[in-house]
Amino acid sequence: MAKKDPGLARTARLLDLVPYLTTHQGIAIADLAKTFNTTVKEITDDLNTLWMCGLPGYTPLELIDLEFESGFVSIRNAETLAAPRALDRAEALSVFMGLDLLSAELSNSNESLTSEIANLQDQLRTQLISAPQVQIEASLNSEFRALILRAIRRRGWLEITYHSAANDQVTKRNVAPYELSQSGSHEYLQGYCSSAKSIRNFRADRIVDVIEIADQGWPNNQVVENEDAIRYEVKVHAASRQVLEVLPQVAANSSTATIQGFSAPWISRAILSLAGQVEALTPKELRAAIHARAKAALENYH
């Protein structure tokens, strides 16, 4: 039997250590090494490696917290990593293709690693075959769908009544629809919005009503500058994972960013939700509004 590659053996051990330590708090390092059939030095190196592991963001809030200087090991802040990571279909397919490329680059002499890759691919292949496809939510009734598809074919215009989650308002929009598309489990209508003077995506399940209206001339492919757009500048105190998800325009290594938004209430809520990681600099009206909302929130705790 081919000897298992040391790197793979250590990786497997690291993955097993977290759930094991979670249920064996205070175990002696010597006993831990014996359990995993390795030396005290190797298990100590593993613990030092785990010290730098955790969720994206990689601040002390996301990293695993280990204590083992006394010779006994305790672990905290690892609850989310205690269970095996479940891959969705897209992730499993990406890993499968990556392993395929890696296998093609290996020489025939490295049979043990090639065999390990083949075993992993067999497991992923089973998951890919059995994984359910993402289902589109039935968000449009047949009448609305027929009107939208007819307008797309005829390059016509529609008046849609739309509930905006950004400011929690229901508004009427004149839209020249381009296509219906899927993203995740939701369906979206993409079209040129005359009030925004730009292309917009409308989530289908938030469309309340659809009416055909007279032709207003098909818009050209150039996006007109939106008069209602809000350009604001922020100072980034911590480019955490949460910041990058809420404000994707912020670069990971940037200290400031200039962003374009379309709803002052949404911008205020987004910055407040980041709890001081991002500070609004301009315009001064937006900064004042955020300050007022934060002050009002604090007063509720007095």
N, C-alpha and C positions, 0 to 999 in steps of 0.2 A: 504493500500500500504506500502511495506517495506521501511524503512528509508534508504536512500542512504548512503553508507559507507563514513565517513568523508575524508578518504585518497583518495578515488576515486574522490570525489567532488573537493578536492583541486587540484588534478592532472588535472582534466578537466578544472578547472579555470586557472591554469598556462598555459595550452596549448592555451586557448582562449585569454589570456592577451596579448601575443606578437602581433598577428595581430591587436587586438583592439588598443593597444597603438601606433602602427605604423601609424594608421589613425586618432588618437586623441592625437597628440602631445600637451604637456602642460596642460593636464587635471588635475584638483585638485584631491588629494588623496581621499578626502571625497566624491567627485562625482564618482570617480572610485569604491569606496566601495559600494556606493548606486547602481551603475549600475550592479555590480556583486552580489548584495544582500548579502553582508557580512560586517564585521566591519572594521574600519580603521586599527586596530591592525593586523587583519588577512591579509588585503591587503598589509600592510607594510612588513609583514613576507614573503608574496609571492614575493614582489619586491626584497627583500634581497636574496631570493632563485634564482630568475632569474638572478641576478647579477653574479652568478657563473655558468651560463649556456651558451652554445654556441656550436660551431663546434669542432670536434676533433683537438687536438693540444693544446687547452685550454690556450693559451697565450692571452695577451690583444688584439692581432689582431683578434682572433677568438671569444672571449667572447662578450656577449651582453653588451653594454654600456648604463647604466641607470643613470639618475639624478632625485632625488626626495627629497633631503634634505630641499628644500624650501617649500615643501608641494604641488608642482606641478610636474608632471611626464613627462619626455621626454626620448625617447629611440633612440639609434643609433646602427649601426652595426648588425641589425637583419633582413635585407632584405631577406636573404636566408631562414630564419625561419618564415617569415610572412605567407607563403602559407603552407597548410597542406602537410606533408611528404608523398610522394607516395612510396609505397612498391613494389618491383619487386616480381616475383613469388616465388623465393627462400626465400626472407625475409618474405613474407606473410605466407609461409608454416612453417618457423621456429617459427614465433609468434604463429601460430595456434597450433602447437605441444606443445609449452611451456605452453600455456593456458590450454591445455588438461591435462598436468602433474600437473599444479597448481590446477585445479579443482578436480583432483583425491585425492590431499592431504588435501583438505578442509573438515571440518566436515559438516554434514548435517544441523547443527544449523545456519551456516552462509549463509542463503538463499539469502540475498541481493547481496553478492559478487559472489555467484555461478550464480545468474541471470545475473549480469553484464558480467561475463565471457562468458556465453551462448550467450548473445547478440553480443559481440565482435566476437565470433566464427562464428555466422551466417553471419556477415558482411564479414569476411575473406573468408568464404566458397563461397560466391557469387563472390568475386574477384578471387579466385582460379579457379572456374569453367569457368569464362569468360576471364581470362587472356590469351592472345595469347602466344603460344609457341615460343621460340627463333628460328628464322629461320637461317639455315646455308647458308652463302653466296656461290653462285655457283662459286667457286674459281678454280676448276680443270676442264679442258675439258675432254671429255669422253676418248680420247686416252691416256692422261697422267694418268688418274685414272685407266684405264685397265692395263697399264704397271706397275704401283705401286702395285696394288692388286695381279697381277701375280707374281711379285718379292717377295711379302710377302709370298704367298703360296709356292713358290719354294725355298724360302730362297736364292734368287739371289741378284745381285748387280745392282745398277743404277748409271748413271752419271746424276746429275741434275745441271742445270744452275740456280743459285739462286741470287736474289737481296737482299743483307743484308742492313737492315735499320740502323744498328749500325754504319757502316762506309760508307754507300751509295755507295757500290761497287757491281758489278755483277761478281760472281765467279763460277767456275765449281767444284763440289764436288762428290766424289765417296762415295755412301751411300748404306749400307745394311739396307733396310727398315724393321721396326718392325710392325708398325700399323699406320692407319689413325684415328685420334681422333678429337673430337670437344671440344673447350673451348670458351664459350660465343657464339658469332656469327661467329667465325672463325674456320677453319679446319686446322689441323696440321699433318705433316708427322714426325713421330718419327723414328730415325734410327741411326745406328753407322756410324759416319763420319770418313773416313780414314785420312783426313788431320788434323782433330782435335784430332784424336785418342780417341774419346769419343762419348757418345750418345748425339745427338742433336735433337732439335725440329725445324722444318722448317715450317713456315707459308705457307699454300698451295697457297694462292693468290700471293705469291712472287716467286713461282717456274716458271721460264721462259721456261724451256725445260726439257724433260726427255728422256734418251736413255738407253737401256739395254746394259750392258757390260759383259765381261767374269767374271766368278766366281773368287773371290779373297780369298776364304776361309771364312767360317762364323766366325765372331768374338766371343770370349768367353764372359761370363757375367761380367768379371772384366773390370772396366773402367781403361784404361791406362792413366797415368799422361800426361797431355797435355803440350808439350814442349813450345807451344805458349802462355800458360796461363800467366797472369800478376797478381802477388800478390802485393797488395799495402795496406799501412796502412793509416788510416785517423784519425784525431782528431775531435771529435764531440763537437761542441760548443752549439748546440741546437738540441735535438732529437725530432724535430717537426714531425707532420704527413707527411709533404712533404718529409722529410729526410727518414722516415721509408718506404715510398712508393717507392722512387727512389733507396734507398740502403736497401733492406729488411734484409740484413745480420747484420745491426746495431741493437743492443738491445736497448730497450727504455731507460734503465738507464745506458748505457755505455758511457765512455768518449773517448775511442778509439776502433777501430775495424780493423781487418785484413781481407781483402776481396780478392776474386779471380775473375778476369775479363778476357776478351778475346779480347778487342779492346781498345787501348790507346785513339783514338779519342772519343769513346763513354764515357770512364771514364772521360776524360777532360770536355766534354760537361755536363755530369751529375753533376760533382762537381761544375762547374761554375753556373749551373742552381739553385743550392742551396744557392747562394748569401751569402757566408760566414758562413753558418750554419755548414759546414763541411770543414775541411782543410786537404789537402793531405800532409802526412809526408814523406813517402817513396814509391817507389824508388825516388832518387833525380832527375832522368831524367823526370819522370812524373810530379813531382812538378814544375820543370823548364818549362815544356811544358804548364802547366796550367797557370803559371805566365805570360808566353809570350802571351798566348791567351787573358788573362784578360787585359794585358797592351795594346794589339792591339785594343781591344774593347773600352777601355777608350779613346784612341787617336781619335777614330771616333767622339767623342763628343767635341773635342777641336776646 
